[in-house]
Amino acid sequence: MILVYLSLALIVAALIGFSVSFLRTAKRMSGTLERISVTGEKIRRQSERINDEKNLLTQNFSSLQMDFFHKKEKVQNAAKSAQQVVHTVQGNIHKSITVIRAEKS
């Protein structure tokens, strides 16, 4: 009979030990889950900031591309105009030389 009582006492002691261990683990896990939640929120906010900055940089890059394209067109048009002027001047010089030679002859 003593063995039965000792076995019951051992079972009760094990259950108490298990309960105490479970409560300690639950408290630690609660704190850990709270820290994980806070860390997750920080990561989410950082991701939002990074996404906002990415969008701003994309807009700036698009703006720079458009500006570059417009300036490139202006430079190309100016180069074409300069070539036309050169050709016109060369043609006029050639005509003038032809007229001067014709007058001398």
ZAKE-933688 format. One record per residue: residue number from 1; x negated, y, z negated of N, C-alpha, C in turn. Coordinates in steps of 0.1 Angstrom, whole numbers, plus 2048, in hexadecimal, padded with zeros to 3 digits. Atoms other than C-alpha are relative to their C-alpha. Layout:
<recs>
REC/NUM/X/Y/Z/X/Y/Z/X/Y/Z
...
</recs>
This chain:
<recs>
REC/1/7F8/7F4/800/800/800/800/7F7/80D/800
REC/2/809/7F5/800/7E3/817/7F9/7FB/803/80E
REC/3/805/7FF/7F3/7D7/811/81C/80B/808/809
REC/4/7F5/7F9/7F8/7F9/81D/82A/800/80F/7FC
REC/5/800/7F2/804/7F8/83D/815/7F4/807/805
REC/6/80C/7FA/7FB/7D4/843/81F/801/803/80F
REC/7/7FE/7FE/7F2/7DD/83E/843/809/80B/803
REC/8/7F6/7F5/7FF/7FB/855/840/7F9/80E/7FD
REC/9/808/7F4/804/7E4/86F/82F/7F7/804/80B
REC/10/809/7FE/7F5/7CB/86B/84B/807/806/80C
REC/11/7F8/7FB/7F5/7E6/870/865/804/80E/7FE
REC/12/7FC/7F2/803/7F3/88F/854/7F4/809/800
REC/13/80B/7F7/7FF/7D0/89D/850/7FC/802/80F
REC/14/804/7FF/7F2/7C9/896/875/80A/80A/807
REC/15/7F6/7F7/7FA/7EA/8A7/87F/7FE/80F/7FB
REC/16/803/7F3/805/7E1/8C5/869/7F4/806/807
REC/17/80C/7FC/7F9/7BE/8C7/878/803/803/80F
REC/18/7FC/7FD/7F2/7CD/8C4/89B/808/80D/801
REC/19/7F8/7F4/800/7E6/8E0/893/7F7/80C/7FE
REC/20/809/7F4/802/7CB/8F7/886/7F7/802/80C
REC/21/809/7FF/7F4/7B4/8EF/8A4/809/806/80B
REC/22/7F7/7FB/7F6/7D2/8F5/8BB/803/80F/7FF
REC/23/7FD/7F2/802/7DA/917/8AB/7F4/809/803
REC/24/80C/7F8/7FD/7B6/923/8AD/7FE/801/80F
REC/25/801/800/7F2/7B4/918/8D1/80A/809/807
REC/26/7F5/7F8/7FA/7D5/929/8D9/7FC/80F/7FE
REC/27/804/7F2/802/7C8/94A/8C9/7F5/804/809
REC/28/80B/7FD/7F7/7A8/949/8DD/805/801/80E
REC/29/7FB/800/7F2/7BA/940/8FD/809/80D/802
REC/30/7F8/7F4/7FE/7D2/95D/8F7/7F8/80C/803
REC/31/80A/7F5/7FE/7B5/976/8F4/7FA/7FF/80E
REC/32/806/803/7F3/7A5/966/913/809/804/80B
REC/33/7F6/7FD/7F6/7C4/968/927/803/80F/801
REC/34/7FF/7F1/7FF/7C8/98D/91E/7F5/806/807
REC/35/80B/7FB/7F9/7A5/994/929/800/7FD/80E
REC/36/7FF/803/7F2/7AA/982/949/80B/808/807
REC/37/7F6/7F7/7FA/7CA/996/94F/7FB/80E/802
REC/38/805/7F2/7FF/7B8/9B7/948/7F6/800/80C
REC/39/80A/801/7F6/79B/9AC/95F/807/7FF/80E
REC/40/7F9/801/7F4/7B4/9A2/97A/806/80D/804
REC/41/7FA/7F3/7FD/7C5/9C4/978/7F5/80A/805
REC/42/80B/7F7/7FC/7A3/9D6/97B/7FC/7FC/80E
REC/43/803/804/7F2/79B/9C1/99A/80A/804/80A
REC/44/7F5/7FC/7F7/7BD/9C9/9A9/7FF/80F/803
REC/45/802/7F2/7FE/7B7/9EE/9A4/7F4/804/808
REC/46/80C/7FE/7F8/794/9EC/9B2/803/7FD/80F
REC/47/7FC/804/7F3/7A2/9DA/9D0/808/80A/807
REC/48/7F8/7F5/7FB/7BC/9F5/9D5/7F7/80C/804
REC/49/809/7F5/7FC/7A1/A10/9D4/7F7/7FD/80C
REC/50/808/804/7F5/78B/9FD/9EC/809/800/80D
REC/51/7F7/7FF/7F4/7A9/9F9/A04/803/80E/804
REC/52/7FD/7F2/7FD/7B1/A1E/A01/7F4/806/807
REC/53/80C/7FA/7FA/78D/A27/A08/7FD/7FA/80E
REC/54/801/807/7F3/78C/A0E/A25/809/807/80A
REC/55/7F6/7F9/7F7/7AB/A1F/A34/7FB/80E/804
REC/56/805/7F3/7FE/79C/A41/A30/7F4/800/809
REC/57/80C/802/7F7/77B/A36/A40/804/7FD/80E
REC/58/7FB/803/7F3/78E/A27/A5D/806/80C/807
REC/59/7FB/7F4/7FB/7A1/A47/A62/7F5/80A/805
REC/60/80B/7F7/7FD/781/A5B/A61/7F8/7FB/80C
REC/61/807/806/7F5/770/A43/A79/808/802/80D
REC/62/7F8/7FE/7F5/78D/A45/A91/800/80F/805
REC/63/801/7F2/7FD/78C/A6B/A8F/7F3/803/807
REC/64/80D/7FE/7FA/767/A6B/A97/7FF/7FA/80E
REC/65/800/806/7F3/76C/A53/AB4/807/809/80A
REC/66/7F9/7F7/7F7/786/A6A/AC3/7F8/80D/803
REC/67/808/7F4/7FF/770/A89/ABD/7F5/7FD/80A
REC/68/80B/804/7F8/753/A77/ACD/804/7FE/80F
REC/69/7FB/802/7F3/768/A6C/AEB/803/80D/807
REC/70/7FD/7F3/7FA/775/A90/AF1/7F3/808/803
REC/71/80C/7F9/7FD/752/A9F/AEE/7F8/7F9/80C
REC/72/807/807/7F5/744/A84/B05/807/804/80E
REC/73/7F9/7FC/7F4/75F/A8D/B1F/7FC/80E/804
REC/74/804/7F2/7FD/756/AB2/B1C/7F2/801/806
REC/75/80E/800/7FB/731/AAB/B21/800/7FA/80E
REC/76/7FF/806/7F3/739/A94/B3F/805/80A/80A
REC/77/7FA/7F6/7F7/74F/AB0/B4E/7F6/80B/803
REC/78/80A/7F5/7FE/733/ACA/B48/7F5/7FB/809
REC/79/80A/805/7F7/71A/AB3/B59/805/7FF/80E
REC/80/7FA/800/7F2/731/AAE/B77/800/80E/806
REC/81/800/7F3/7FB/736/AD3/B79/7F2/805/804
REC/82/80D/7FC/7FD/711/AD9/B78/7FB/7FA/80D
REC/83/804/806/7F4/70B/AC0/B93/807/806/80C
REC/84/7F9/7F9/7F6/726/AD1/BA8/7F9/80D/803
REC/85/807/7F3/7FE/715/AF2/BA3/7F3/7FE/807
REC/86/80D/803/7F9/6F3/AE4/BAD/803/7FD/80F
REC/87/7FD/804/7F2/702/AD4/BCC/805/80C/808
REC/88/7FB/7F4/7F9/715/AF4/BD5/7F4/80A/803
REC/89/80B/7F7/7FE/6F5/B09/BD0/7F7/7FB/80B
REC/90/809/806/7F6/6E0/AF1/BE5/807/801/80E
REC/91/7F9/7FE/7F3/6FB/AF2/C00/7FF/80E/805
REC/92/801/7F2/7FC/6FB/B18/C00/7F2/804/804
REC/93/80E/7FD/7FC/6D5/B19/C01/7FD/7FB/80E
REC/94/802/806/7F3/6D5/B01/C1E/807/808/80B
REC/95/7F9/7F8/7F6/6EF/B15/C30/7F9/80E/803
REC/96/807/7F4/7FF/6DC/B35/C29/7F4/7FF/808
REC/97/80C/802/7F9/6BC/B27/C36/803/7FD/80F
REC/98/7FC/803/7F2/6CE/B1A/C55/804/80D/807
REC/99/7FC/7F3/7FA/6DE/B3D/C5B/7F3/808/803
REC/100/80C/7F8/7FE/6BC/B4E/C56/7F8/7FB/80C
REC/101/807/806/7F5/6AB/B36/C6E/807/803/80E
REC/102/7F8/7FE/7F3/6C7/B3B/C88/7FE/80F/804
REC/103/802/7F2/7FD/6C3/B61/C85/7F2/803/805
REC/104/80E/7FE/7FC/69D/B5F/C8A/7FE/7FB/80E
REC/105/802/806/7F3/6A1/B4A/CA9/806/808/80B
</recs>
